[in-house]
Amino acid sequence: MLLLDPFAADFMARALAGGILIAAICGIVGTWVVTRGMAFLGEAIGHGMLPGVALATLAGWPVLLGGAASAVAMSAAIGALQRRGRLSYDTSIGLLFVGMLSAGIIIVSHSASFATDATVMLFGDILAVRPADLALLAAALVATAGIAWAMHRPFVAAAFDTRIAETLGLRPRLAQVALTGLVTLAIVSSYQAVGSLLVVGMLLAPAVAAGRWTRTIPATMALATAFGVAAVWGGLLISWYAATAAGPTIAGLAILLAGASAAASAALRRTRRTHATHAPGAPAPADTPAPVTAA
């Protein structure tokens, strides 16, 4: 079958398994990223990995460890600038974003294989996923799900009113640190598949697509994961048959699914309004989707 034959190859099967794990991680974290409006933070942390990855590449160290160390340093620096300086949150992120991106490109430019290294850093190589990578992704998913479950109430309270969260003893500052840690974990663990440039697309697009159809945060996470899995499966198939780069194809398909979801949702609302108009005495449905709740 056209939909299954490519995955008979071992490297494609590993790519699919890794992509499914990444879709689950990004589905959980991406829901909070969209709810909290943290897309710029995710993009900044993604590029904040570059200096560590570049140093690890030149030194022959594991690139994932280098990227993780650099991303953690980026997250800590953002928090430090916000607490101790007079800069706003987005200004702090913007400055560090440019600085870390510049440092990464400067460092990797010393490598003789600059073009290849830069391509892998920015766009990933999901077809090179190894069994050890799958084990790390599985551990990252368990950690992500555990933290999201344990911090659900603080995350919800901090998302809607930090003062109420403080009054209830839910420690919104700790929730912000934990959420930043989750974003960092998602980006670092997804780096192998789609690279630092496209990982934010996997964080945002499935969650945006799911938000059109759900009313609760857990439901959004589940549906976002499903959209992510569809993007991975479809992207790998397109890559196989059309000979396109797998990582960008997956991320691009995820964005297309978000657009299709928005279009389908809008069409459904128009259809409901049309039926409501022709139903005597029936109130017109709301023009906007219901807000996501914590339940």
FENNORLIN-V507821 format. One record per run of one state. SS is the DSSP state (helix for helix, strand for strand, loop for the rest). FROM is the first residue (numbers start at 1). TO is the last residue. Records with the same first field share a line. If there is no record, write none. Layout:
# FENNORLIN-V507821
SS->FROM-TO / FROM-TO
This chain:
# FENNORLIN-V507821
loop->1-4 / 9-9 / 37-38 / 49-49 / 60-62 / 85-88 / 109-113 / 124-125 / 129-130 / 151-151 / 161-161 / 168-171 / 212-215 / 243-245 / 278-292 / 294-295
helix->5-8 / 10-36 / 39-48 / 50-59 / 63-84 / 89-108 / 114-123 / 126-128 / 131-150 / 152-160 / 162-167 / 172-211 / 217-242 / 246-277
strand->216-216 / 293-293
